[in-house]
């Protein structure tokens, strides 16, 4: 039991790491695309602020640990299988460069694993609807609306100013708005891993089911794993959010970041584990389509992202259910633990090979520059 608990905590922290590099784009994509910050400075500041944000609120952690599944009937095998489901989907979408939701992957993986293990009685359906489904649908819509309204206001205020001056000023403003997004991302997303580790501690008898906050070592380890993952970066997803959905100028980058951060701060306060990716994508969409720039949005890319959103919950749940079935075999927990290592290694190797191949296809790599 103790060895399995250690394995579950290790896998949970690895998920937190993948969440960090998978969701780095949420806080820095627009700052990098508008050249408000260099990529290295943006990643470093996002990593630090992600860690800081993880210590602010614990409402989301409580929701994940106690509001999605029934803690009293969940076992460590269920938690392990659900985490592997979430990690697998995170790595697939990272490889494809799609900004899907790590939050939905985690909730889908745990829910699918619990459903396979104990049936529908293990799921708190009301909690999923009220705490996950509805807020996750509302958050990106609010992002679109808030970013559009804020963009209209900003464009009206600077309508008679020189574009060069406006861009310089808003690049400085983005240092604040981008930092706020990174901070609220830590407040929201790091809490989810804390909740999963707390759920594992409840399942193993090391923590009471009615806990008020996770133990300090859980908070610190989850925050650091998120920060390290953020520093590792997820450059393909940064490119998708920063340039492929819509090309943003500094004023629109500022409004997209500000609306995202405001929504994440509010949802963390209420304990809603919403998707940071959904929220920032909606805000980028709202800011990019405002002010006679409707054509500037690449709607085909937005459609692909929407498809990834729709697929995340069921796909992560299916993998989680499959992994839970494997845990029933003799030595099943060790098998699942080994599988996540193989899946992670394969994803990183495939991504490295893909990066080398794409670099080889760049014109500068074929024809020497003059």
N, C-alpha and C positions, 0 to 999 in steps of 0.2 A: 504494500500500500504506500509506504513512504517513498519507495523508488518510483512508483507510478506518479505520485504527486509531484516529485521533482521533474519528471519528464513532461508532465502537463504544464507546469510553470515555465519550463524551458521553451516549449512549443508556443505558449501564449506570448512570451517575450519575443520570440522570433516573428510571430504574427504582428506584434507591435512594431518591430523593426520594418517589416514589409509595408505596414501601414504608413510608417514614416516616409520611406522613399517613394511609395506609391502616391501619397498625398502631398508630397513636397510642393507639387505644382499648384495646389490650392492657394498657398500663401505667397508664392513668389513669381508665378508665371507672368502676371501682368506687369510686375515691377521689372522683370528681365526684358519682356518684349517692348516696353516703352523706354528702356535704357535708364530707368530711375536708379537701378543698382546693377552692378556686375553680377554674373551668375554666382561666383564664389562668395561675394559679400552677401548676396541674397540668401544663399543656402545656409551660411554660417549664422546669420541673424535669425533666420527661421528656426534653426535647430535650437538656439538658445531660448527663444521665446516660446517654442513648443514645450520645452522642459518647464519653464516658469508657469505657463498656463495650466499645466497638469496639477498644480498644487492649489488651485483656486476654489474649485467646486467639486463635490462628489455626488451630485444628484444623478448624473448620467450613469456613474458606476453602480449606484443602488438600483437603478432601473434595469440595467443589463443583468445584474446578479439576481434580482428578486422579481422583476416584472415581466420577463419573457417566458421563462420556464419555471416549473415548480421546483425550488431548490431541494426540498426534502426527498424527492424521488430521483434526483439526478445523480449519476455515478461519475467517477473520474474517467471511465471509458467513454462515456457520452461526451464529456467536455473535450477529451482528446480528439475524438472523431470529428466533432464539430469544428474544432480549430483547424484540423487538416483540410476540411472542406473549404473553410474560409481562405486559408493560405493558398490552396490550389487555384481558386478562382482569382485571387489577387495576382498571382504570378502569371496566369494566362493573360489577364487584361493588361498587366504591365508589359508583357512581351509584345502584345499587339498595339501598345500605346494608347489604350482606351482609358479615359478617366472614369472608371466605374466606382461604385461605392464600397469601400472597405467595411463600412458600418453594416451595410446590408449583407455583405458576404459573411461577416461574423454572425449576425443574427440568423441568417439563413442556414449557415452551417450548424449552429447549435440547435436550432429548431428542427432541422431535418434529422439530426442524430437522435435528439430526444424523442421525436415522433417514431423513428424506427425502433427505439429501445422500449418505449412504454406506451405508445399509442397517443391518442389525442389528449389523454388526461394529463400528460406531462407538459402541455403547452398552455400558457395563460393567454387565450385568444383575445380577451378583452384588452389586456395589456399591449399585445402586438398591434391591435387596431388603433387604440387610443394613444399609445406612446411611440409607435413606430410608423405604421402605415399612413395615418392622417398627417402627422407632422412632416413626414418625408415627401408627401405629395404637395403640401402647402409651402414648404420651405423654398423650393426652386421657383414656384410661382411668385412668392413674395420677393425673391431675388430679382426676377425679371421686372416686376412692377416697381420695386424700390429703386433699382439701378436706373430704370428708365426715367422715373420722376426726378431723381437726383441729378441725372445727366441733363435733363431739360433745364433744371434750375441753374446748374453750373454753366451751361452753354449760354443761357440768357445773361448771366452775370458778366461773362467775359466776351460778349458778342462784339464789343468795340475795341477790344484789346488786340495787340499784335500777337499773332500765333506763336512766334518765338518766345516772347515773354511769358505767355500763358503756359507753354510747355515746360519752360524752366521752373516756374513756380509750382506746377502740379507734380513735377518729378520730385520735388522736395516734399510736397504733401504726401506722396506715395510712400515715403520712408515711414511715415506714421501709420497710414492706412494699411500698408502691407504688414507692418509689425503687429498691428491689431488683429489682422486675420491669422497670423501665425500664433499669436497668444491664444485666441479663442479656439483655434484648431486643437491646441494642446488641451485646453479646458474641455473640449468635447470628445476628441478621439482617444486621447490617452486614458480617459475614464472608462472606455469600453473594455480595454484590456484589464484594467484594475477590477472591473466587475466580473470578468471571466475568471481571473485568478481567485477572487473572493468566492465565486461560485464553486471552484474546485476545493477551496479550503472548507467550505460548508459541507460539500459532499464527502470529504475525508474526515470530518469531525473536528477540524482545527479552528473553526469559526462558527459562532452562532448565526442562525439564519436571519435574525432580526438585527444584524450589526448596523451601526450608524455610519461608519466609514471604514475603508480597508485599512489593514495594518500599515505602519509607516514604511516597512521594507517593500511592500507591494507598490505603494505610491512612488517611491524613489526609483525602483527598478523599472516600472512601466514608463515613467517620465524619461529616464535615461535611454531606454530602448527606442522610444519614439524620437528622441533627439538625435541619436546616432543614425537611425534610419533616415531621418530628414537630411542630415549632412551627406549621407550617401547619395541622395538625389534620385530623381526619376525624370531624366531629361526628355525622353520621348513624350511623356505626358505633359511636361512643361510646354513643349512645342505645340501640342494639340490645343491646350487651353489658352496659351498665350498668343498664338498666331493663326491656327487653323480654323477655329470657330469664328473669330472676328479679329481683324487687325485693330488694336486699340491704340489711341493716342493717350498721352498722360492724363488729361482730364477724365476721359472715360475709364482709364485704368484706376484712377482714384475713386470714381463713383462705384465701379464694380467691387472694389475691395471694401469700401466703406459699407455698402449695403450687405455684403457677405458677412463682415465682422459683426454688424449689428444683429443680424438674424441668429448667428451662431451664439452670440452672448446671451440672447433672450432664450433660445432653446436649451442651452446648458443650464440656465437658471431654473427652468421648469423640469429638467431631467429628461428631455426628449433626445434620444440618440439619433439625430438626423444625419443625413449624409452631407459632409462638408463638400464633397465633389459635386453633388447635385446642386447645392446652394451656390457655389462659386460659378458653376457652368451657367445656371440661370441668370446670375448677375452679369456675367460676361455677355450673354445673349442680349439681355435688356439694355446694357450700355452700348453694345456694338450696333444695335438696330435703331438707336434713337438719333434724331436729328438728321433726317434725310439720308441715313446710311443703312436703310433696310437691305439694300443690295450687298452691303459689305459683309453680311453674315453668310458663312458657307453652310447652307441649310443641309447639304448632304452629310457633312461631318457631324452636325448637330443630330441628324437622324440616326447615324451610327452610334453616337453616344447614348441616345435615348434607347436604342435596342439593347445596348449593354446594360443599361439600368434595369430594363424589364427582365432581362435574363439572369441578373445577379442572384436574387433571392432563390428562385427555383434551382438554378445550377449549383449554387453553394449548398443548398439543402440536399440535393441529390448526392453530391459527393460526400457530405456529412453522413447521410444515411448509409451509403455504401461502406464507408469507413467504420461505422458502428457495427455493421454486420460482420466485418472482418475481425473486430475485437472479440467476437464470440468464439473464434477459433482458438485452439491451444496456442498460447504465446501470441495471441492476437494484438495485444497492446504494443508489444515489441515490434511486431510486423508493421503496424500503422506508424509507429514512431520512425521506423526505418524508411517507410514509404515517403514520409514528408521530407526526409533528408535527400532521398533520391529525386523527388519532384523538384525540390529547391535547386539541387545541383544541376539537373537537366535544364531548368529554366535559365539559370545564370550562364551556363555554357552556350545554350542556343542563342541567348541574347548577345553574348560576346561574339559569336560567329556571325550573327546577323549584322552587328555593328561594323565588323571588319568588311563584310561583303558590301554594305552600303557605302562605306568609305572608298572601296575600290571602284565603285561605279561613279563617284563624283568626277566631274570633268577635270578638276585641278589635279586629281590623282592619276589621270590618264595623259593629259597634255600639260607639260611643264608651263608654268606662267611665264609670260614674256619678261 
